[in-house]
């Protein structure tokens, strides 16, 4: 694979890899933290281990962690080259201003150089671009390790929602500088790859995202839960799922639901998730159902028990919740971008409108809410269409990307050793 050019990695069948990698995965967020980055990354990590690779997770210390693990502990407990999930390496972090519940790391290049000098990983995969990610980048560069990265969060788009919109250009330059120093950057959609290429990002590959179709399924629907919410048998449950935060465009969720409720007064708004806007939303929507943060089976049951998903976010790199709603048989109204742009055929298995067209978004949602028969047909289609988007296939794409990267870096290293530069006399 020539990493001087953009590549696409599409794997349509499962195969068992005959090689085992030792992958150092570096991230500033990981479960039990609840966000798209942590949840999707954890799926990749555990599926890599299941496919017989060893994974060393370098992440921030969380309140549930009792102690950190030293490099010696990792080596001793890994049993040599046996594939496994090694004890995590826990780093210090500090809260992110104006974003409660999330933390960013502190510079720690020297510690990572020491860690990876004791036992080198085959590849370093950096999932987040914070201070921990920069430290990992510099440490891996010093040790001449293959480096891959994820472009997972639109920090440049988030910035305008957190009072730093004037820094947008600087943030984009920083992100480009970071990712162009890695050997490969993975993005979740072809559209995002095209956008980043135009902005000067290099060596990009598309590796999609998966959904746990065994967990998120229409069979999780619960009439008992709907009665607990105060919904009659035929009443419409309109749902939003995700962080209750400024960058998610929640005012449009509320105004769209109000337009629906004008025609269907028995409809209820269900908000699954938590965040800094929860109290202000409660004040504006006192009749809404606030479930708080849900995980696992309770989350799948709550989602499948609703009828129409509103997702007007304009800041997603992907938006895993769209795939989860579709797998649950809940039709989605969203902007035509990220996961919705990839997965939804408007009018067939959901509804999409052009980004930023708030009026069209509301009109599509009101129309979908009013037509029970059409919405039920779309619900069956979206649940069926999403079934092939499983994490096993996505992990295979990720594995192949890492293997190609390691092989390419080994070839370049061998070529540089066998062809030394003799210099040119002046």
Buried (B, 14 or more C-beta within 10 A) or exposed (E): BEBEEBBEBEBEEEEEBEEBBBBBBBBBBBBEBBBBBBBBBBBBBBBBBEBBBBBBBBBBBBEEEEEEBEBEBBBEEBEEEEBBBBBBBBBBBEEBEEBEBBBBBBEBBEBBBEBBEEBBBBBBBBBBBBBBBBBBBBBBBBBEBBBBBBBBBBBBBBBBBBEBEEBBEEBBBBBBEBBEBBBBBBBBBBBBBEEBEEEEBBBBBBBBBBBBBEBBBBEBBBEEBBEEBEBEEEBBBBBBBBBBBBBBBBBBBBBBBEBBBEEBEEBBBBBBBBBBBBEEBEEEBEEBBBBEBBEEEBBBBBBBBBBBBBBBBBBBBBBBBBBBBBBBBBBBBBBBBBBBBBBBEBEEBBBBBEBEBBEBBBBBBBBBBEEEEEBEBBBEBBBBBBEEBBBEBBBBBBBBBBBBBBEBBEEEEEEEEEEEEEEEEE
